[in-house]
Amino acid sequence: MRNLASVVCLLALFSASFVSTCYAKWPANQDALVEKVEQIRRDNAIPGVVVLLRNGDHQWLQAFGVADLKTKQPMQTDMAFRAGSNTKTMTATVILQLVQEGKLKLEDKVSKFFDNVPQGDEVTIADLLDMRSGIANYSEIKSFNQTLDEQPDKTYSPQQLIQLGIEQKAMFKPGSKYFYSNTNYVMLGVLIERMTEMPLEEVFQQRIFTPLKLTRTSMPAKDDNQLPPPFAHGYMFGTNVNSELTEQEQKQAVAGKLLPSDMTLANPSWAWAAGAAISTADDLADYVEVLIGGGLLDESMQAKRLASIRPANPDDPQSAGYGLGIAQMGPMIGHDGSLPGYQSFMGHDPKTGLTMIVLTNLQDTPGGEMAANVIAKDLIQMMAPAK
């Protein structure tokens, strides 16, 4: 069963061994980078990839494979991708701006704004932001995923998504555990629209995209399933209900005998404030550098946000962490994103200045791993100096 990428899934990829890694200033061997990405792409039947590495004035931007399996159109570095859960960083940023403006408090209880939420008198806005609300994740419900498979063009309202989540039992006492729930961020999106009296796509444009000059980044309206050209077609093996391929099917996929489904025009309204944004490698790089380095929040709130990151696994202090809409993934801070057809990794290391963006037009590999994250893991290793 599929849903937007959970940061907890990165624990196996970004292990503690990377936490204290220091990077070389710039890749010494670009040929080796190309060879590695191509190898991973071929071995995992990934149609196309865009990789961006940036450190100060240095930038390495490369496209691999194809953007369209049918026409064999080559992948281009300026193509738009669905950004998945990277959208959460945008939703969280606006919420924190509203807190700065005195329109919200992180300590506000959810029951102040929403009815019938399990433990709503205890769940806070901060709990929604840092995935510690205990509210169930609607996108893990089997019947919901069946509908995604049967009606990929269906438009969902935020209210429908929230209702699916709050109909489930509370999972734990608010604040006591980490659990990745898209319901949290749809609720936050609704809250933004109420507070600003504007559609979320206009709020993002006014508060984030225009100030940062992100001209190729957008948040589609709830009934909009299109991408702005040029864009990469997005592909998916398996289904939303069952993404697992048999060993034989995995071999067929890698050999090109089993092709993934084209999910490019699947309606992203089911992800909305939790994952419907569209962007490019260049725009995401510009964005994540400000997201982590500062510029969208005042200094106090930015410091509070960075300090909010806690290990997703409390038994492992060096595990991947999550805070107020941002994730710690090895030495990098940012987020990742996954939804039918697309997977992305967005990270910035504030200590070294390295920014990394990996975009793939395949959600999961035939082996069930998140495609862009597999590449990002190896690139992090390659960017580390020899010990």
N, C-alpha and C positions, 0 to 999 in steps of 0.2 A: 504494500500500500504506500502511495507516494504522498508527500506534502512538501511544502517549502523547506529548504535545507535547515536542519537543526544544527546549531553550533556544536552541540554535544557529539554529533557525528564526526566532528573533526578531531576528536581526542586521539583516535588511532593514527591520524595522519600527521598531526602536529604535536609530536611527543615532547617530553620535558627536555630532551637533548637539544632542542632548538631554542629554548627560552633565553639562554644567555649568549647566543651566537652573535658574533660581530661580522658584518659583511665586508667584502672587498669593496673599494670605492666604485669600481665599475667592472663589468664582465671582461675578463682578460681574453676569453676565447669565444667569440660569437658563433663560430662554426660549431662548437660543442653544444651551445644552446639550441641552435637550429636542429642539430642531429638528435638531441634528447627529446625535444618537443615532437618532432616528426616520428620518432620511434614510439612514443607514448600514444600519439594520435593513431598510427597504424595498428598498434597492438590492441587498441581498445575501440576500433571501428568508429572513431570520432570524425564526423565529416569535415569540420573546420574549426580552427582555433585562431584567436587573436591574443597576442602577448605584448604587454607593455611593461618595460622596466625603466624607472626614472630615478636619478639621483642628482639633484641640483640642476645644472645645465645639461647634463648628459641624459639622453633618452634612447632606448632601443625599442622599436615598435615593429612587429612582424606579423604577417598573416600566413596561415597554413591551410592547405586543403581547399575544400569547396564550400560555398555558401548555399548551394542548391544542388542536391543530389540528382535531380531530374535533368537540369540544363548543364550541370557541371560548371556553373559560373564560379570562378575562383573567389575565395574569401578575400575581402578587402579590409584594410585596417580601420576605415571610417564607417563600417557598417553598424547599424543599430541592432541591439540584442535586448531581449526582455531581461531585466536586471534582478528579478526575483526578490529575495529577502533583503537585498541591499536597500530596498525601499523602506524597510523598518528604520534605518538610520535617519531617513528624511522625516518620517512621521515623528520619531522621538525628538529630533532637533526642533521641530515646530512646537511640540509640547513643552520643551524646556524654554523656548522663547516666550511662550505664553506664561510660564511660571515666572520668568524674569519680569514680565509686564504686569504681574500681580493678578492675572486673570485665573490662575490655578495655583494650587499648592501641591507639592509632591506628596504631602501627607493627607490630602483629601481622600475621603473614602469613596469607593466606586458607587455606593448606594446613593450618594448625593446626585448622581447623574443618570444612573440606570436602575431599573426595577428588576426584581427577581433574580439577581445574580447570586449564586451560592456564596455564602460568607461575604456578601457585599458590604456589610457593616465593618468588615475587617480588612478587606483588600484595598490597598492604596494605589494611587496613580503610579507611584514608584514601583510597586509590585508588578503592575502591568508592564512597565518599561523594561524591567530587568528579569522578566520571565520567572517571577516567584509568586504568582497570584494564586496558583492552585486551580485555576479555571481550565477546563478541558479544551483540547484542540479540535475544533470542528473538522479540520482537514484530515484527521485520523479516523473518522467515522466511515465504516465500510460502505454504507448505503450512499453516503455523499460521494465517495470515489466512484461508485458504480454509475452515478448520475453524470459525473465528469466524463466517464468513458462513453456513455450512451448519448449524451447531449453536450458535446464539447463547445457548442456555440451558445449555451444557456447563459443568460445574464442573471447574476445574483445581486440582491440588494444587501447592503451592510447589515440591515436589521435581520434578514434571513440567516446570515452567517453567525451573527451574535446569538440568535435564538438557538441555533444548533449547538453552540458551545455551552450555553448556560443551562440547557436542558439536561446536560450530563451532571453526574455527581461531582462535587468538589474533590480534588485529588489529594490535597493535603492542606494543612494549616498555612494560611498566607505568610509568606516570608521565610518559611522553614526549609524550602527546597527549591531547586532549579528545575523547571520543566518548560520546554519550548512550546508555546501555544500561539497560533495565529489569531485566535479569538482576542487575545490581549490587544493586538495592534489594530484590528478592525474597530474595537471599542475606542481606542485612542483616535482613530481617524474620524469617527462619528463625533467625538468630543471636539476635535479641531473645527469641524464644520459648524458645530453649534456655537462655539466661542467666537469664530471669525465671521459667521454668517456668509460664508463663501464655499463653493465646491472645493474639495481637496486639491484637485488639479490646479486651480487658480492660486490657492494658498502656496503650494510648492513653487509655482512659477514666480510668484511675487516675493517670497521670502528666501528662496534658495537658488533656483535656476537663473533668474535674471541677475541678481547681485553677483553671482559667480560666473556669469556669461557662459552658462552651460547650454549652448545653442542646439545641441543634439540630444538633449535630455528632456523627457516629457513624462507626464502622468496622464494616461488615457482616461477619458470619461468612462463611467461605469458600463456603458453599452458599446464601447469602442474596442474592436478586436484587431485593428490595423496597426502596422508599424510604418514609420516614416522612411522613405527610400533614401539611400540604399540600405537594405536590411538583410540579415542572414536568416534563411529559413531554419526553423527549429525542429529537431527530431527526437523521437523517444522509442526505445525498445520496450516491449511488454505493454502493460496497461497501468492505469492509476491504481487499480485494485491489486494487481499482481505484477510487479516489476522484475521478478526473478526469472531468468532464463535457465533452461536446463544446460548441462555441460555440452550437449550436442548442439543446442541452439547458439551457445556462446561461440563455439568453433565456427558455425555457419556464419554468424554475424561478422567475426573477424575476417573470414574468407570472402566476405561480400555476397554471400549467398542468401543471407537473411537481412533484409533491409528494415530500418526503423520507420515508424509512421511519421508523416509530416504534421506537426502540431502548431505550425506557425500562426494560424488564425484561430486557435482555440481561445475562447473568451477568457481574459485574465481577471474578470470581475470577481471571481471566487477568491482571489488573493488581495485585491484592492490595496488598502493602506498597509497590508502586510507583505505585498510583493508584486505590484502591477507596473512599476515604473519601467521606462525604456531609456537606454543610454548607450554610449560608445566607450571604447577604451580610453580615449583622450579625456572625455568629459569625466569619467569615473576617477581617473587619476587626479585631475584638477580638484574634484570634489573631495576625495578621501584625504588629500593633503590638508585641506581647510577643516574638514570634519575632525581630524585628529590634531592638527597643528594649531587650530583656533582661527576664528574669524566670523563664525556664525552665532556664537554665544559670547557673553562677556567673560572676562578672565576668571571670575569666581565660579560661574556655572560651568565653564569648560574644565576647570580643575576638578570640580565636583564630579563631573561626568567621567573623566579619566580615572578618578579614584574609586568610582563605583564598581569597577570590574572585579568580580569575585570568581574563583574557580567553579566551573560547572560541577565538578566532582570534588566535594569538600575533603575527601580522603586523599586527594592528590593536589597539593597546593600549586603544582606547576602544570596542571591540566589546562586545557582551553578554558577561557573565562568569558563571562557576560556581565554587562553593566547596563547603564541607561541607554539602551539602543545601540551599543557598540560591542564588538567581540574581540577578545584577545586570542590570537591564533599564532602560537609560537612567539616570535619576536615582533610580530605585526599586529596592528590594531586596525579594525575595519569591520568587515562582514563578508558573508558569501550569500549566494542566492541560487535557488533551484525551483523551477516549475516546468511543466511539460514542454520539452523542446530546447530548453536553455539551462546552462549552469555557469556561474560566475564567481570569481574570487576577487576581492578588493581589499588591499592592505597597505598600510604605511607604517614604517618603523621610525618613530620619532627620535630614536637615539642615533641612527645612522643616516636618516634622510631617504632611505630607499622606499620607493613606491612600486607595488606590483599589481598589475591587473591581468587576469586570465579570463577569457570569454570562450565558451564552447557552444556550438549549436547542437549539442546532445546533452540531455539531462543526466542520465546515468550510463556508465559503461555497460557492456554485456555482462561483466562480472558483478555489477551492482554498486560500483563506487561512483561518487560524484565526479564527473569528468574533469572539470576545471580544477577542482581541489587536488586531484591526482597530479596534475601538471604543476600546480603551485608548490606542492610539497617537494618535488624534485628540483624545481628552480631555486627554492630556498636553500636546499643543500648545495647546489652548484654555486650560489652566490656567496657562500661562506668561505673564508680563507682557510687554507690548509693549516692543520694543527701541528 
